Amino acid sequence: MFDTDQSPKLSRNASPPPSRQAVRAERTREALLAAARKIFARDGFEAARIEEIAAEAGRTRGAFYANFESKAEVFLALRRDLARRGARELRRRIEDLAPGESRAEAVLGHILEQLFDPGAMLLQIEFKLFALRNPGLLARLAELHVDGSAVVGKEELPELFPDRSRAVAELRRDTLAIESILEGFALNMRFSPELLDRAFVEQVVPSFVARILSDKL
């Protein structure tokens, strides 16, 4: 007897494909996060409205609340998402080094890309301003921020640089030190773009970052 059922068989260990509903739900969440990034960077957390985020995403207010309980939750989710994306991009750059390119050059290139992404930098600064305006949430938000920002340090760098494995606290400190440099330049580039032009920033920022990472890359 021949098996006349020509439909593909799933192995016992294979995961079933996601349902259409799951795919739609994921697309909705991604659209809301992309819209939130734009609205938060443009208006700031306090002025941003859930209705505007939903409209920008082409979704309803109900769709927003089906994915996030509040404006603060989508703000934190967006912060985590950007941190994970940054970690994946850094891993990709290091694993796909160009001929003659060192790991240090790859890391510095990634850092400069972050600096020249105004939306990402403004969102990060806005996150900290939001935390400072809400003293009751400050400690928790600061912890979430360090955890999110240090995902590269905690999960990526020790694996990519196993001969330079260090304590998590030291990795977190270095991450925040580099953030301080980037955020300062990001703000002042907007205040005085004629003085802090891209060519100048690309020249001086690597020297600051290199001093932090000099014995680690």
Buried (B, 14 or more C-beta within 10 A) or exposed (E): EEEEEEEEEEEEEEEEEEEEEEEEBEEBBEBBBBBBBBBBBEBBBEEBEBEBBBBBBEBEEEBBEEBBEEBBEBBBBBBBBBBBEBBEBBBEBBEEEEEEEEBBBBBBBBBBBBBBBEEBBBBBBBBBEBBEEEEEBBEEBEEBBBEBBBBBBBBBBBEBBEEEEBEEEEBBBBBBBBBEBBBEBBBEBEEEEEEBEEEEBEEEBBEBBEEBBEEBB
